[in-house]
Amino acid sequence: MVDAARRGFLRGRPRPRAELRPPWALPEAAFVDRCNRCNACLPACPQGIIVSGDGGYPTIDFQRGECTFCAACVTACQPQALLRREGEPPWGYKASVNDACLPARGVECRVCGDFCDVRAINFPPRLGGCPEPQIDSTLCTGCGACLAPCPTRAIRIG
């Protein structure tokens, strides 16, 4: 059996960089050890947001759409690198907004809020300027619905 960690070390890349993993992924180290890169989760995702990432491991691409937490990827995962546990959220990812946001530059924009089904993005009034988005982390599911429509790519999920 080939020691993948040693082979990666000799190539100068011991582990793939941390990326956004599919919902219900094991913690990163356990995920990388358990996932055999069969990619069965890619076609199982009805939204098509699971793609082959660094090292061939599945990762989430929110530019393709949002996660609906349907768990089809979990069902397709035979090595159980994705493991749904009752009562636990699918992941700890949350949305955040950076300085590229249009309202921070005085331009009215509420696109991200329009796409947020759980209404985690609010635009409280602000004196002397456009209302800027505020994300309620208790409501945000990290689904990524707000990311792709953002015209300046000011939203990050992590």
C-alpha positions as CSV (number, residue, x, y, z in Angstrom):
1,M,0.0,0.0,0.0
2,V,1.3,3.5,-0.9
3,D,1.7,5.9,1.9
4,A,-0.2,8.9,0.4
5,A,1.1,11.3,3.1
6,R,4.7,10.5,2.3
7,R,4.2,10.7,-1.4
8,G,2.5,14.1,-1.0
9,F,5.3,15.3,1.3
10,L,7.9,14.3,-1.4
11,R,6.0,16.2,-4.0
12,G,5.9,19.2,-1.6
13,R,2.2,19.0,-0.9
14,P,1.4,16.8,2.1
15,R,-2.4,17.5,2.3
16,P,-4.9,19.3,0.1
17,R,-5.7,22.8,1.3
18,A,-8.8,23.2,3.4
19,E,-11.8,23.9,1.2
20,L,-15.5,24.1,1.7
21,R,-16.6,20.5,2.1
22,P,-20.0,19.1,1.4
23,P,-22.6,19.2,4.2
24,W,-22.1,16.7,7.0
25,A,-18.5,16.2,6.2
26,L,-16.3,14.8,8.9
27,P,-13.7,17.1,10.4
28,E,-11.0,18.0,7.8
29,A,-8.3,15.5,8.8
30,A,-10.8,12.6,9.2
31,F,-12.6,13.7,5.9
32,V,-9.3,13.5,3.9
33,D,-8.4,10.2,5.5
34,R,-11.8,8.6,4.9
35,C,-12.7,10.1,1.4
36,N,-11.5,7.9,-1.4
37,R,-12.2,10.5,-4.1
38,C,-14.8,8.3,-5.8
39,N,-16.7,11.4,-6.6
40,A,-20.1,9.7,-6.2
41,C,-21.3,12.8,-4.4
42,L,-20.8,15.0,-7.4
43,P,-23.5,13.7,-9.7
44,A,-25.7,13.0,-6.6
45,C,-26.0,16.7,-5.9
46,P,-29.2,18.0,-7.6
47,Q,-27.9,21.6,-7.4
48,G,-24.6,20.6,-9.1
49,I,-22.5,22.6,-6.5
50,I,-20.2,19.8,-5.5
51,V,-17.1,19.7,-7.7
52,S,-13.8,18.0,-7.6
53,G,-11.4,20.3,-5.8
54,D,-7.8,20.3,-4.7
55,G,-6.4,16.8,-4.7
56,G,-9.5,15.4,-6.2
57,Y,-11.5,15.8,-3.0
58,P,-15.1,17.1,-3.3
59,T,-15.6,20.8,-2.5
60,I,-18.5,23.2,-2.8
61,D,-18.7,25.8,-5.5
62,F,-21.4,28.3,-4.6
63,Q,-21.0,30.1,-7.9
64,R,-23.0,27.3,-9.3
65,G,-25.9,27.7,-6.9
66,E,-26.9,27.1,-3.3
67,C,-27.0,24.1,-1.0
68,T,-30.6,22.9,-0.2
69,F,-29.3,20.4,2.4
70,C,-31.1,17.5,0.7
71,A,-28.5,15.0,1.9
72,A,-28.2,13.3,-1.5
73,C,-24.5,13.6,-1.3
74,V,-24.5,11.9,2.1
75,T,-26.5,9.0,0.7
76,A,-24.1,8.6,-2.2
77,C,-21.0,8.6,0.0
78,Q,-20.0,4.9,0.5
79,P,-16.8,5.6,2.5
80,Q,-18.9,7.7,4.9
81,A,-16.7,10.8,4.7
82,L,-20.1,12.5,4.7
83,L,-22.0,11.3,7.7
84,R,-25.3,12.8,8.8
85,R,-25.7,13.0,12.5
86,E,-29.1,13.6,14.0
87,G,-29.5,17.0,15.7
88,E,-26.3,18.4,14.3
89,P,-26.2,21.1,11.7
90,P,-24.9,20.2,8.2
91,W,-21.8,22.5,8.7
92,G,-20.6,25.5,10.6
93,Y,-20.2,27.8,7.5
94,K,-21.7,31.3,7.6
95,A,-21.8,34.2,5.2
96,S,-19.8,37.3,5.7
97,V,-19.6,40.6,3.7
98,N,-16.3,42.3,2.8
99,D,-15.4,45.9,1.8
100,A,-16.3,45.3,-1.9
101,C,-20.0,45.5,-1.0
102,L,-21.7,48.2,-3.0
103,P,-23.6,49.9,-0.1
104,A,-20.2,50.5,1.6
105,R,-19.4,52.6,-1.5
106,G,-22.6,54.5,-1.5
107,V,-24.4,52.4,-4.1
108,E,-27.9,51.0,-3.3
109,C,-27.9,47.2,-3.5
110,R,-29.9,44.5,-1.7
111,V,-29.4,41.6,-4.0
112,C,-28.0,39.3,-1.3
113,G,-31.0,39.9,0.9
114,D,-33.4,39.1,-1.9
115,F,-31.9,35.6,-2.3
116,C,-31.7,34.7,1.4
117,D,-34.7,32.4,2.1
118,V,-34.2,32.4,5.9
119,R,-33.9,36.2,6.0
120,A,-30.6,36.2,7.7
121,I,-29.5,39.3,5.8
122,N,-31.0,42.6,6.9
123,F,-30.5,46.2,5.9
124,P,-31.0,48.5,8.9
125,P,-31.4,52.2,8.1
126,R,-28.2,54.2,8.2
127,L,-27.9,58.0,8.5
128,G,-26.0,59.5,5.6
129,G,-25.7,56.5,3.4
130,C,-27.1,53.4,1.9
131,P,-28.2,50.6,4.3
132,E,-25.4,48.0,4.5
133,P,-26.1,44.3,4.9
134,Q,-25.9,42.8,8.3
135,I,-25.9,39.0,8.6
136,D,-27.5,37.4,11.6
137,S,-25.3,34.4,12.2
138,T,-27.9,32.7,14.3
139,L,-30.2,32.5,11.2
140,C,-27.6,32.0,8.5
141,T,-27.3,28.4,7.3
142,G,-24.3,29.0,5.1
143,C,-26.3,27.7,2.1
144,G,-24.6,30.1,-0.3
145,A,-27.8,31.5,-2.0
146,C,-26.5,35.0,-1.5
147,L,-23.0,34.5,-2.9
148,A,-23.5,34.0,-6.7
149,P,-26.0,36.9,-7.2
150,C,-23.7,39.4,-5.5
151,P,-22.4,41.7,-8.3
152,T,-19.1,42.5,-6.6
153,R,-18.4,39.1,-5.0
154,A,-18.4,40.8,-1.6
155,I,-19.9,37.7,0.1
156,R,-17.8,34.9,1.4
157,I,-18.9,31.6,3.0
158,G,-16.6,30.1,5.5
